[in-house]
Amino acid sequence: MSIPVFFPFTHISQTQKEVLSSVFDQLIFLPIEQQRDEPVEKIQTDRQWLRVLYGNKDQILGAMRGAEEYIEWAKTHQGSDIDLRILLKSHPYLSGTQRDEDNDDIDTRIKENSVPVLKSKILGQADPTHRQQIPQGDGTQNSKVSALEQALLFLRIAQITDAEKERIDQEFVKLSKTHQDLFTIMIPDQEAASVIPEETEHTEQGSDPIPQTADPGEHLTQKRVQSWLTYFFNGPFKETGAEYPVLVTTSKAVFEYLRSFVKKSTNTLDIDSIKVHENNCANKIRWQKQFVKVAESALSRGLEHSASIPSADDGCCLDVQINVCLLSKDDLDHVAQVDVEKMVICLVQLN
């Protein structure tokens, strides 16, 4: 089985790392950012299993600059249609087209409510039944360049937003821990246990809890999927060297969106609950190799003939849900126009 690719997010949270690294010994990650030197300790902890692929330098830099300009404009020019027009003229791909006549239509709509209109153009609130045309190769035509630029801009803004939300969630976790410490000091143990809320999911005895966070894939699911696929099939997919993509997500909303296009029920595999090893468990690597063998067999023989995946039986209590669906070429045609015969989507989430 080819190395799985984290999908469709361009930011990976600590919670996602904890869950995914318990199942996969290798994972590819596609952030919308320029390659940079990182501290040795980060490489040692993450890069043993997380392989980062960076896109075309000029394209990524353009998306980063576009996102920065949009965010700065949004902060300082709330409701200003004049400045918005200037921004759209300097970055026509924000409107999803290069044609001047469409810019006139945007100017008309600006007067109704400028900030939501620009946001809707960037986020691409399209017909849910619309099939995304994904450009292949360099994309010399304006429409193709525009589609890729728009996808990169959306993914960059999503990356910033998801990272900020993770920071806020972490602050809430710290605040919750402070409250629990206060309860412990001020209230006897038995009484405190009845009033302290359970906001995290604990793993093995003595280990740090894994915060339970909202599913970021619930917001703009279709746009996240199509933007990510547009980017992925314009470079990173070729770098993986895989015959077909194996995409892994922690978002149930994303998985269910894609599974809705699967026509054959035999192309799905659902494991509602399975015990896996924690990250510091000595048996984790052996289990992961067993999991990969079972997954490879299932994909080659058909998911309906898959063998059972072994469950951790050494006291580890990290409980996850694993769902797999196989999208054929006919299924994919309803999602995006891509030049592959099949695509594997795997959902991994905590129970």
N, C-alpha and C positions, 0 to 999 in steps of 0.2 A: 504494500500500500504506500502511495506517495505521502510525503510529509503533509499533514493537514494544515489548512490555512484558517486563521481566525477571521471571522466574518460576521456581520458587515461593518464592524466598528473600526475606527482608526485611533481609538484610545482604548487601552486595556487597563482595567482597574486592578487593584491588589486582590480584591475578592475574585475576579475572573481568573487571575493568575493562580490563586490557591486552588480553585476548583479544577481548572483545565490541566494544571501540572500534576494533579493526582491521577489523571487518566492517560495523558499523552506524554511521552518522553521527549517529543519534538513538536514544535509548532511554529508556523510562519506568521509573522505579524506585519501589516502594511500601514505604518503611520504616514500622515501627510506632513512631513517635516524633512529638513535637510539632515544628511548624515553628520554626526558630530562625535567628537571624542567623549567617552563617558568614563567615570571613575572605575578603577579596577574592581572594586567590591561589587558594583552593579553588574559588570560583565560576568563575574564569577557566580552570582546568585541567579541571574535571569538568563544569560545567554547560553548556559549549558543546555537549555531546552527551548528557548525562544530565539528564533532566527528572524532578524528584522531585514526586510527588503525595502529599499528606498527607491522612489520613482525618478523620472527624468528631472535633473536638477533645475532646469529652466521652468518646466511646467509646475513643479512643486513650489518654487520661489514665487511664481506668478500667483498661485492660489493663496499662498501665505500673505502676500502683499494685498491681494484683493480682499481677503477676510479681515485683515488689519484695518484697511481703509473703511470697509463697511461698518465694523465695530466702532471705530472712532467717529464715523459720521453719525451712527445711531446714538452715540452718547451725547454728541454736541448739537445735533440738528434735528431734534424731535419735531416732526411736523413741518419741516421746511421743504416745500416742493421745488424751490429754485435750486438749492444745493443738491437735491436728489437728482434733478435733471442733469446737472453737471457730472455727477457721479456715473449716471447711466451712459452718458455720451463718451466718457473716458473709458468705461468698462462695459461695452455693449453686450458681452456674454452674460451679464447679470440678468438680462431680460430673456435669455434663451434663444436669441436670434441676432443676426447681423443686419437685418433690413431696417432702413430708416422709417418706413411706413409703420412698422410695429412700435417703434419708439414714440411716434405721435400718439398711438393708442395708449401707451403707458403713461404719457404726460397727461392725458385726459383723466385716466383713472387715479393718478396721483392726488388730484384735488379732493377726491372723496376721503382719503385717509392715507397719507403718504407712507408712514412706517409699515403698516400691515401690507400695503401693496408691494413695496420692495421686498419684504419678507416672503410674501407669497411667490414672487417671481424667482427668488433664490431657492426656495424650498421646493418649487415646482409642483404646485397643487394640481396635478393632472388627473385625467380620467383614470380611475383604478383599473379599467379594462384595457388601457393603452399598453401596447407592447413597446418596450424601449429598443430603439435601434442603436446597437453598440458598434462604434467604428472600430475597424481593425487596422493594425499597422500604424503608420505615422499620421494618417488623417490629413491629407493635403487640402481637402475642400473645407470652406469656411464652416459649413454646417457640422462637419465632423470635429473640427477644432473646437467649435463652440460647445458641442456636447461634452467633450472631455474636460474643457475648462470649467464648465458649469458643474460637472460632477466633482471635480477636484475642489472647487470653491465650497460646495455644499459639505463635502467630507471634512474639509479643514475647519469650517465653522462647527460642524458636529463634534469634531475632536476637541475643540476648545470648550464647547458646552458640556460635553461628557466629563472632561477633566475637572471642570469647575464644580459640577454636581458631585463628583467623587470627593472633592475637597470639602464641600459642605456636609456630605454624609459622614465623613471622618470626624468633622467637628461635632456633629450630633452624637456620634459614638463616644467621643471623649466627654461630652457633656453628660451623657447617660451614665458613664462610668463614675463621674464625679458625684452624680446624684446617688448612685448605689453606695459609694463610699460614705456619703453623709448619712444614708439610711443605716448603714452598718454601725456607724459610731453612735447615732442618736437613738436607734430603736433596737431592742433585743432581737437576736437572730431569728427566732421563730416568727415574730411579728413582721420583721423586715422581709422575710421570704414570701409572705402573703401579699405584700404591696409593691415589691420591686418588679417592674415589667420585664418580660423576656423579649429583648430586641435583637439578640444575636443567636446564632446557631453554634453550639459548642461541638468540638470534635473530641478527640481523646482526652482522658483525664490530664489536667495540667496544661493543655495546649491553649493557644490563643483562640478566641472565638472568631468565626467568619461572619462578618456583618451581612444581614439580609437586606439587600437594596432593591429598589424598584427596577423594572425591566426597561432599559433605555430604548429597546427595539419597539416598544408600544407606540412611540411617537414617530410619525412619518415613516412607517414601516416600509411601504413600497418605495419611497424616495431613497431611503437608506440602501435598500437592496439594489435598486437599479443604478444608483450612483456608484456604489462600490463595484458592481460587475463591470460598469463602463470603464472604470479605472483598471480593474484587475486584468481585463482582457486586452488592454492596450499596453502591455509590457510585463508586469509582474508574473502573469501566468506562464509566459515563455521561460522566465528565469527559474521557475520551480522545476522545469524539466519533466513535468507530469503528463501522462497521456490524457487524463481527465481530472477535474478539480475534486478534491475532498475538502469541503468547507465545514468548519466547526463553529457553532454559535452557542452562547449562553442565553439567548433570547428565545423564549417560547413563542412570542408574537411573530418573530421572523420565521421560525421553523414552521409554525402553523400556516403562515402566509404561503410559503413555498409548497408545503405538503398539500395545500388545497388544489394544486395543479396536477398532482400525481393521479393518473387515471387507474392504475392497477393497485389494488389493496395489498398485493403480495410484494410490492416494492417498498414496504415500510416495516420497520422493526421497532418494537416498543419494550423497553425494560423499565418498569415503573420504579423499581427500587433495587439497588445493588450496593453492597458494602465494598468500599475501596480503601486503599492504604493512604495514611497521611503522609505528608511530604518528608518527614523525618523517619519513616518506617523503612527498615532494611529490606522488607519484602516488596516494596513498591515497584522496583525496576523489573523484577521477575514477573509480577502480575501484569505490568504494562506490555511486556513482550507477549504474554499469553493473550491479552486483549487484542493486540494487533493481528496475531495469527487467526483468531476467531473472526475478526472483522474482514481480513483479506479473503478468508474462505467464504464468508457470507456474500461478499461482493462478487466473487467469481462464480459461485454456484447459485446465487439468488438468495435474497434475504429470507425467503420463506423456508430455506433449508439450513439456516444458520444454526450452529451449535450453541449451547448455552455458555455464557461468559462466566468464568469462575468468580465467586464472591470472596472477599477477604474474610479469613476465618481465624485471625491471630489476635483478636481483641480490638483492632481498629474499627472505629464506628462512624467514619465519614460515609454518609449515605447519599448516593446520587441517583439521578434519573438519566437514562441514556435512550435517546430516540434517533433512529436513522431512517432516512428516506432516499430513494434512488430516483432521480428525475431523468427520464429518457429525453431524446431529442424532441419528440412531440410535446412532452410536458414543458420543456424549456422554451419552446416557441411561444408559450403563453406568458412567459416572464420577460425574456430578452432574446434577441437574435444573436446567438453565439455559435462559434464554429467548433463545437464539441458534441460528441454523441451522447454523453451522459454526464451527470453531476451528482455527487454524493453530498448530502447535507446531514450533519450530525448535531443533535442538541444534547448538551451536558448541563445539568443544573442540580443544585442542592435540593434535597427533599426537606 
